[in-house]
Amino acid sequence: DQIQPLLAGAGLLHRRRNAPPELRRVGALCLGCIGDLVLLSGPLADLRAVAPGLRLTIFCSAPNQEIARMIPGVAEVLLLPVKRPFEAVRLVRASGHFDAWLDSGQWPRLNALLSVAARAAFKVGFKSPGQHRHYVYDVAVPHLRTRHELANFRALAAELGATGRCPPTLSPLP
């Protein structure tokens, strides 16, 4: 895998930072399956509850685009061309600065590479067994197969101060 050495190098250069005291703009990366994005909607609602003025941007793949638009409180949905990683990196960089970046990907190293590209003051993602992708995050939350995926996603959001229990929710598109 050609991405692994890049991630290890990026991790060596990365200086760990603390979570910001205030969340105004958060980027959430979800390239996984539609079900993951539906489950993630609960912890994202938890984030909005602790930061009512939060501007939430979701970065997703084409299959997730319409579901992402159905998550209440999402300000922007950006489609990433995952089969064209350099273009995806460019789009992430061009999206501006975020107070925090939440990578919900459990396994793909592409997610970690996109997280490196994100201009965010604080980054949180999973430490998954054998994937060697966690080096690029300020906090790497263990991805546990012994807990429900919703609880894994809540563990990510907890690193940003969200401790609620909002249920996963979608709203019909207008």
Backbone hydrogen bonds, N-H to C=O, Kabsch-Sander energy under -0.5 kcal/mol:
donor,donor_aa,acceptor,acceptor_aa,energy
6,L,2,Q,-0.7
7,L,3,I,-2.4
8,A,4,Q,-2.4
9,G,5,P,-2.4
10,A,6,L,-2.6
11,G,7,L,-2.5
12,L,8,A,-1.8
13,L,9,G,-1.6
14,H,10,A,-1.1
16,R,14,H,-0.6
24,R,22,E,-0.6
26,V,55,R,-2.1
27,G,100,A,-2.2
28,A,57,T,-2.9
29,L,102,L,-2.9
30,C,28,A,-0.6
30,C,59,F,-2.9
36,D,33,C,-0.6
37,L,33,C,-1.5
38,V,34,I,-2.3
39,L,35,G,-2.5
40,L,36,D,-2.6
41,S,37,L,-1.2
41,S,38,V,-0.7
42,G,39,L,-1.3
44,L,40,L,-2.2
45,A,41,S,-1.7
46,D,42,G,-2.0
47,L,43,P,-2.0
48,R,44,L,-2.1
49,A,45,A,-1.8
50,V,46,D,-1.4
51,A,47,L,-1.4
54,L,51,A,-2.4
55,R,24,R,-2.8
56,L,54,L,-0.7
56,L,73,G,-0.6
57,T,26,V,-2.7
57,T,55,R,-0.5
58,I,76,E,-2.7
59,F,28,A,-3.1
59,F,57,T,-0.5
60,C,58,I,-0.5
60,C,78,L,-2.3
61,S,30,C,-0.8
64,N,61,S,-1.2
65,Q,61,S,-0.8
65,Q,62,A,-1.0
68,A,64,N,-2.9
69,R,65,Q,-1.5
70,M,66,E,-0.6
70,M,67,I,-1.3
71,I,68,A,-1.3
74,V,71,I,-1.4
75,A,56,L,-2.0
76,E,56,L,-1.6
78,L,58,I,-3.1
79,L,77,V,-0.5
80,L,60,C,-3.2
82,V,80,L,-1.6
84,R,81,P,-2.3
87,E,84,R,-0.6
88,A,84,R,-2.1
89,V,85,P,-2.6
90,R,86,F,-2.1
91,L,87,E,-2.3
92,V,88,A,-2.3
93,R,89,V,-2.6
94,A,90,R,-2.5
95,S,91,L,-0.8
95,S,92,V,-0.8
96,G,93,R,-1.2
98,F,119,R,-2.5
99,D,25,R,-2.4
100,A,25,R,-1.3
101,W,122,F,-2.1
102,L,27,G,-3.0
103,D,101,W,-0.6
103,D,124,V,-2.8
104,S,29,L,-2.4
104,S,102,L,-0.7
112,A,108,P,-0.8
113,L,109,R,-2.3
114,L,110,L,-2.6
115,S,111,N,-2.1
116,V,112,A,-2.0
117,A,113,L,-1.5
118,A,114,L,-1.2
119,R,96,G,-0.6
120,A,118,A,-1.3
121,A,98,F,-2.1
124,V,101,W,-2.6
125,G,139,V,-1.7
126,F,105,G,-0.6
127,K,141,V,-2.8
128,S,126,F,-0.7
131,Q,128,S,-2.0
132,H,128,S,-0.6
136,V,133,R,-0.7
137,Y,134,H,-1.5
138,D,123,K,-1.9
139,V,123,K,-1.7
141,V,125,G,-2.7
141,V,139,V,-0.6
143,H,127,K,-2.2
144,L,142,P,-0.7
145,R,143,H,-0.5
147,R,144,L,-1.0
152,N,148,H,-1.8
153,F,149,E,-2.5
154,R,150,L,-2.3
155,A,151,A,-1.8
156,L,152,N,-1.3
157,A,153,F,-2.1
158,A,154,R,-2.3
159,E,155,A,-0.8
159,E,156,L,-1.0
160,L,157,A,-1.7
161,G,158,A,-1.8
162,A,157,A,-2.0
163,T,161,G,-0.7
171,S,70,M,-3.3
